[in-house]
Amino acid sequence: MIARIDILDTPDPAPAACAWTLAMREAALTPGFRGALLHRVYRRLNREGYALVSLARWESLAAYHETGAASPLLPFGERTGPSPHLYAPVDASAASDVPVFADQLVVTNPYRITRAAAGENARMWNATKTMMEDREGFLDAELFQTFNPTEDEYYFVSRARWESEASFLRQFAGKDYKALVAPFEGTFQICFSHVEDVVAGHADAAPFWQPAQSIETAEVTP
């Protein structure tokens, strides 16, 4: 499975969101397309941030290119960035059977790191995931690694889904979460978002969520 992750910062996300819906519905007509989610950010935790996050999945790279041959893959229309944006899932929690709802919190975090720092950051993410998996309100989480580290701005992109913002913030025992992540300014771009739109996969595609098992740290860095 591969994922295409597009991250857009814009003061007016509505036109890009409309373009996303049209593009993903067209992609859903091709075999191998597993589905897509559009996240709209409502709170930034770092100075830098973004407005929209698109996560679309295909069964294979061949299926992805088949979709691109049928029509140009421009999730945000003319606002779509030029990078490949192709990622592989490299770590994940178990998938939750709770459906996606608009009031759930999704914590998204693109990592602006070097390849040399990948192992340390992967270990940190895995440890956090393991700690959070049994916490009340936690639903599921994934870590994606770019296929193109020399071209994509972000080496890793993570997302974690919680029942609500309140259930997530309870894990920090009243501490200021924004202050906790401040030391990672420039590396992380943590944002709180809601899923605004969902496009189901092609009828012949495998389920949307089939994450890889947790990998060994040594396997993170090529």
Steps between C-alpha positions, in 0.01 A plus 500: 500500500614852426360833605504839340506775763450858389532785751377847410522833677253755369294782652196381303471119513147476359593498126777246560259280698252506210777408255601215731153347501481503121851357457450219751160401362663467160786296649245269664394382153832321447583152642746494785389828655429431870348828604591848624451734794511880502601659830430866573723658765335705772796556734875532449736398779821631342572832332491335159199305389258428218130504421425166331644148500404247234565129563420271207594131472564254219567128506831540317720743312369353175142574607599856590656556157193348334287763672742771386485375143120524504504862621755741651533447876457852635321463836490876557467605138744767390609545864650149514874505571756358253660229720414129456339479848514118501533323835500149646350405837790391722335476842144498629269410783224247454218640290198619694157379394355840599383678183638840405289784640541872445533581872796265556845653545775412257848609605716538189875554507735529201866451604756727337804282580803350330538134416762469774240606761236254381588215736484714814170658397349164408591359841344802670180465295476128571548553873229766506262279300557209737434721801182651354341182357331405826394851595134593510396684186783375277381353169796435268823643363737461205850609401586547133847529343569672169614307193690809384710640788702728270188660351224501762508766770390255770679174577224369727134590530297369794135511588321393817123481541329566834136507602532872579750775576405475867585128514839570343590789730405300810810289440723790599363546854420866459836596346505745211539275194609793285785566743595132500553497123669842484855349510425331168427828320634481146498119500134423571193671360234360733143599423157404628254415224165343423421273206295718268441260212534129426512330162457122503731271307431322174262206538780252420758652736619358831388669824618856564711406802752220463804642679840341516601346829732702721844492342838466665680830541785379284258466210386860512807650344586370154 
